[in-house]
Amino acid sequence: MSSQNILFLVVFCLNARQSLQTNATSRQFWRPVNVDNLFQGSIRLQNTPCNTDGDAGTCLAENDCRSRGGTGSGQCGRSGLKCCTFKFTCSGKTSSNETLFVNPSYPLGENGTNTCQVTIQNAPDVCQLRLDLEEFSLSPPDEYGRCTKDSFMVRTTVGERLPMLCGENKGQHLYVDMGRGSGNPVVLSVITNDIDFSRKWKIKISLIPCNNYVMAPSGCLQYYRLPSDVIRSFNYGPRVDSKSRYLSNLRYTSCIRVEENF
């Protein structure tokens, strides 16, 4: 092979390699635009879930939020909508999903004797309630496990017997049967009788439509749906002043959903 042919072959290989590098660089910097990433976090549509100051809410126009009795705080991306939260307290009524039942002075605590009662009005297509005790601190039970000073009660008209709760129950939840096709309300009551204790509560109320996959099976007061979780008794924790923490007169069922492929 002559020297000219060898030189031509070397130049050709160098040009081919440079062309490949140029094409690879072009592919690196000219990737297709991912539309989901472009708009993620920028725009939120109305009536989509949001979160502000640790409270679940709904993205709504400010006027719409105010007309529904909600409080708008924070922005929903760049949409101009507000994250609207709905809190209500003693003597209040609600038929809205993800409403927060709080003590009158929330986020401060309450001292003294009082009966705080709220009503959850039923809708024809709602069969269950889920109550998430996001904050729940009442006076502890006596030495026999009875809620003699403070108590939290749920009253329904479907004949379901729900436990009376007191003490520390943050992070617990309850499912309440509202009755299929029933228009009867559910009443939540907090009764306080201890002037030497500062109590506080924030309970999220979720309405579950009939035949929805998140409905708890019949007879389940608690329903755990995650692949991994911890089941605790109510008022679980170390002893306080050598008193029992386990509540008396409890008879309920905690159910666990079996995950697929487990």
C-alpha positions in Angstrom: 0.0 0.0 0.0 1.4 3.4 -1.0 2.0 6.2 1.5 -0.8 8.3 -0.1 -3.4 5.5 0.5 -2.2 5.1 4.1 -2.6 8.9 4.7 -6.0 8.9 3.1 -7.2 6.1 5.4 -6.0 7.9 8.5 -7.6 11.1 7.6 -10.9 9.3 6.8 -10.9 7.5 10.2 -10.2 10.8 12.0 -13.1 12.5 10.2 -15.4 9.6 10.8 -14.6 9.7 14.5 -15.0 13.4 14.8 -18.4 13.1 13.0 -19.6 10.5 15.5 -18.5 12.6 18.4 -20.3 15.6 17.0 -23.5 13.6 16.5 -23.3 12.3 20.1 -22.8 15.8 21.4 -25.8 17.0 19.4 -27.9 14.2 20.8 -26.8 15.1 24.3 -27.8 18.7 24.0 -30.8 18.4 21.7 -33.0 15.9 23.7 -36.8 15.9 23.2 -38.6 18.2 25.7 -40.5 16.4 28.4 -43.8 18.2 28.6 -44.6 16.7 32.1 -41.3 18.1 33.5 -41.8 21.4 31.9 -45.2 22.0 33.5 -44.7 20.1 36.7 -45.1 22.4 39.7 -45.8 25.4 37.5 -49.5 25.1 37.1 -52.2 23.4 39.3 -55.7 23.0 38.0 -58.7 24.0 40.1 -60.1 21.4 42.5 -56.8 19.5 42.7 -55.3 18.6 46.1 -52.7 20.8 47.7 -51.0 21.2 51.1 -50.3 24.3 53.2 -48.7 24.6 56.6 -49.2 20.8 57.0 -52.9 20.9 56.2 -54.5 19.2 53.2 -56.5 21.6 51.0 -57.9 22.1 47.5 -56.7 24.5 44.8 -59.5 27.1 44.4 -59.9 30.7 43.2 -59.7 33.0 46.2 -63.3 34.2 45.9 -64.6 30.6 45.4 -62.6 29.6 48.6 -64.1 32.4 50.6 -67.7 31.8 49.4 -67.4 28.1 50.5 -66.2 29.2 54.0 -62.6 28.2 53.5 -59.3 29.9 54.2 -56.9 30.5 51.3 -53.2 30.5 52.0 -50.2 29.8 49.8 -50.1 29.6 46.1 -50.9 26.6 43.9 -47.9 26.8 41.5 -48.2 29.7 39.1 -51.9 29.3 38.4 -53.0 32.1 40.7 -55.2 29.8 42.7 -55.0 29.5 46.5 -54.6 26.4 48.6 -58.0 26.5 50.3 -58.4 24.7 53.7 -61.7 24.2 55.6 -61.6 24.3 59.4 -64.6 24.3 61.6 -65.2 23.9 65.4 -67.9 23.7 68.0 -71.5 23.8 66.8 -70.3 23.7 63.1 -71.7 21.6 60.3 -70.0 20.3 57.2 -70.7 18.2 54.1 -67.4 18.9 52.5 -64.5 16.4 52.0 -61.2 16.8 53.9 -62.6 19.2 56.4 -60.6 19.8 59.6 -62.4 19.7 63.0 -60.3 21.6 65.4 -60.6 22.9 69.0 -61.8 26.5 69.3 -58.4 28.1 70.2 -56.4 25.9 67.7 -53.4 25.9 67.4 -53.5 26.8 71.1 -54.9 24.4 73.7 -58.1 24.5 75.7 -58.5 24.6 79.5 -61.8 24.2 81.4 -65.1 22.4 81.0 -66.9 22.3 77.7 -68.9 20.2 75.3 -67.8 20.7 71.7 -70.0 19.1 69.1 -70.0 19.1 65.3 -72.3 17.5 62.7 -71.2 15.8 59.5 -74.1 15.9 57.0 -74.4 12.8 54.8 -74.7 12.8 51.0 -76.6 10.1 49.1 -73.4 8.7 47.5 -71.3 8.6 50.7 -71.1 5.3 52.7 -68.2 5.8 55.0 -66.1 8.4 56.9 -62.5 8.2 57.6 -61.4 10.2 60.7 -57.6 10.9 60.8 -56.5 12.1 64.3 -53.7 14.4 63.1 -53.5 16.0 66.5 -55.3 14.5 69.5 -54.3 15.2 73.1 -57.0 14.9 75.8 -56.8 14.1 79.5 -55.6 10.6 80.2 -57.9 7.8 81.6 -58.1 7.0 85.2 -56.3 4.1 86.9 -59.0 1.7 85.5 -58.6 2.9 81.9 -61.9 4.9 81.9 -62.2 8.3 80.2 -63.7 10.0 83.3 -62.4 13.6 82.6 -62.1 14.1 78.8 -63.7 12.0 76.1 -64.2 11.9 72.3 -67.3 10.2 71.0 -68.7 9.4 67.5 -72.5 9.0 67.3 -74.2 7.4 64.3 -77.8 6.2 63.6 -76.7 2.9 62.0 -76.3 1.0 65.2 -72.5 0.9 65.1 -70.9 0.9 68.6 -67.7 3.0 68.5 -65.2 3.3 71.3 -64.9 6.3 73.6 -61.4 7.8 73.3 -59.2 9.9 75.5 -55.5 10.4 76.2 -52.9 10.7 73.4 -54.0 9.4 70.0 -52.1 11.4 67.4 -51.7 9.4 64.2 -54.6 7.0 64.8 -57.6 6.7 62.4 -61.2 5.4 62.5 -63.7 4.4 59.8 -67.3 5.2 60.4 -70.2 3.6 58.6 -72.8 6.1 57.5 -75.2 3.7 56.0 -75.8 3.1 52.3 -78.3 5.6 51.0 -78.9 7.1 54.4 -79.3 10.8 54.9 -78.6 10.7 58.6 -75.7 12.7 60.0 -72.8 11.7 62.1 -72.0 13.7 65.3 -68.5 14.1 66.7 -68.3 15.3 70.4 -65.4 16.3 72.6 -66.3 16.6 76.3 -63.7 18.2 78.6 -63.9 18.3 82.4 -60.3 19.0 83.6 -59.2 22.5 84.3 -55.6 21.5 84.9 -55.0 20.0 81.4 -54.4 21.8 78.1 -56.0 19.7 75.4 -55.9 20.1 71.6 -57.2 18.3 68.6 -57.3 18.4 64.8 -59.3 15.7 63.0 -59.4 15.4 59.3 -62.8 14.2 57.9 -62.7 12.3 54.6 -65.9 11.3 52.8 -65.7 7.9 51.1 -68.2 7.3 48.2 -70.0 4.0 48.1 -68.3 1.1 46.2 -65.0 3.0 46.3 -61.8 0.9 46.5 -60.6 2.7 49.6 -63.7 1.6 51.6 -62.9 -0.4 54.7 -64.5 -3.9 54.9 -67.7 -4.1 57.0 -67.0 -4.2 60.7 -63.5 -2.7 60.5 -62.9 0.3 62.8 -59.3 0.6 61.4 -58.1 -0.3 57.9 -54.4 -0.5 57.0 -53.7 -0.3 53.3 -50.0 0.3 53.1 -47.4 -2.5 52.5 -45.8 -1.7 55.8 -47.3 0.0 58.8 -47.5 -0.2 62.6 -50.7 -1.1 64.5 -50.9 0.5 68.0 -53.6 0.4 70.6 -55.4 3.7 71.4 -53.5 5.9 73.9 -50.4 3.7 73.4 -47.2 4.8 75.3 -45.3 4.5 78.5 -47.2 4.9 81.9 -47.9 8.3 83.2 -48.0 8.7 87.0 -48.0 4.9 87.3 -51.5 4.9 85.7 -52.7 2.4 83.0 -52.8 3.7 79.5 -54.9 1.0 77.9 -58.5 2.1 77.6 -61.2 0.0 79.0 -64.3 -1.3 77.3 -62.6 -1.5 73.9 -63.9 -4.0 71.4 -63.1 -3.3 67.8 -61.4 -4.8 64.7 -58.3 -3.6 62.9 -58.1 -4.9 59.3 -55.2 -5.2 57.0 -55.4 -5.2 53.2 -53.3 -7.8 51.5 -51.1 -6.2 48.8 -50.7 -7.8 45.4 -47.7 -10.1 44.9 -47.2 -10.4 48.7 
